[in-house]
Every structure is written in structure tokens, then in C-alpha cells.
Amino acid sequence: MLRLNCFFQAKKGQYERALEAAIALVAKSQNHAGCVAYDCFESATRPDVFCIIETWKDQPSLDAHSQTPEFKQYVGIINECGEMKIEVMEK
């Protein structure tokens, strides 16, 4: 299994737009083949930060997910709105 922690920090005035894209991405991604878990969490201490946490069955499932139109669309919006840092862990 693969776990991704995708930390996001918004540019000034861009948080809501990024969060809307993240929530839409989560809704679509939860139905992708090989998705074990996929959710978005807002920081309790920083108003410009959220995190998407994903768990995938295997690398081919994650690779297929990253090629979907919705992934490209919503991640593109998120990247326009700030900076994302990704941690990948394998089990």
C-alpha cells in the first residue's frame, strides 16, 4: 500500500478556491480503482493550510489516478493557488 500526505499552503486570497478544488478531487478520487482512502483535512492552527491524505492499493492504481482528467484539472487549480508538498510512504 501507498500513503500520500499532500500538504497545501495557499497564497493570500486563494484558500477557498483551492479547498473547493480539493473537495471536488476527493469526491471523484474515492471511486477510483485501487483507492483505499482519500480525504481532505483543514488545519486547526493555520487558516491557510489543508492536507489531502490518500491511501492506494499499489503504484499502478496511483499512476492511473494521476492520469485522470479530474486529477489534472483539480490539481492544476490547487497548484495555481499555492504550494503543495507531498510525502509518500509505503507499507
Summary of the structure (lengths in Angstrom):
residues: 91
radius of gyration: 12.6
end to end distance: 5.2
largest distance: 37.1
contacts: 265
relative contact order: 0.34
helix: 38%
strand: 37%
